Amino acid sequence: MAHAENEMTISRSPDDVYAFLADGLNNPKWRSGIQDITLKIGTPGALGAVYSQTLTGPGGRPIAGDFEITAADTGRRLSFQVVAGPARLSGEYQLSAAPGGTKVRFTLDLQPKGLMKIAGPMIARTMQAEVAQLTSLKSVLEAA
C-alpha cells in the first residue's frame, strides 16, 4: 500500500478549516494541478457529495479524479474516496484544536493493482507532493 501524510498547524479555528476543506470547490485555491472541478451530486461538504474533477496528469494530459465524501464530522474529520480516474486513492483530513489554531493531518492511501504496482515509486512521490500542499492551504486560510 502506498501512504503519504503531512501535518501542519493553521491559525484558524477547526470549524473554519473544516468549512473550507469540506467544499471541494475551494480545492483550486490551494491545490495545484486542478484544471476543473464541479459539484456533481449532493450538497457541498455533505456525506455522499460527489465532485467531478479534472487533474493535470503525466505529460500535462487531463485525467479524471472525481471523488466522493465518505465521512463528514464537522470540525474534526473529512474523508473522501476517488471514484474515477486511474488512481483510486482514499484520503482524510483530521482536525484538532491546537495552541494558536488547528492541527491538520492530511493522509492519502492507495492499494495499487495490476500495472499500477509498477508505477509505485512515481505514485508515492505524487502522493507526497499532494499532502505537502498543506503549506498552500495554510497560506490561503491565514491570509483570509
Secondary structure by P-SEA (a helix, b strand, c coil): ccccbbbbbccccaaaaaaaaaccccccccccccccccccccccccccbbbbbbbbccccbbbbbcccccccccccbbbbbbcccccbbbbbbbbbbcccbbbbbbbbbbbcccccccaaaaaaaaaaaaaaaaaaaaaaaaac
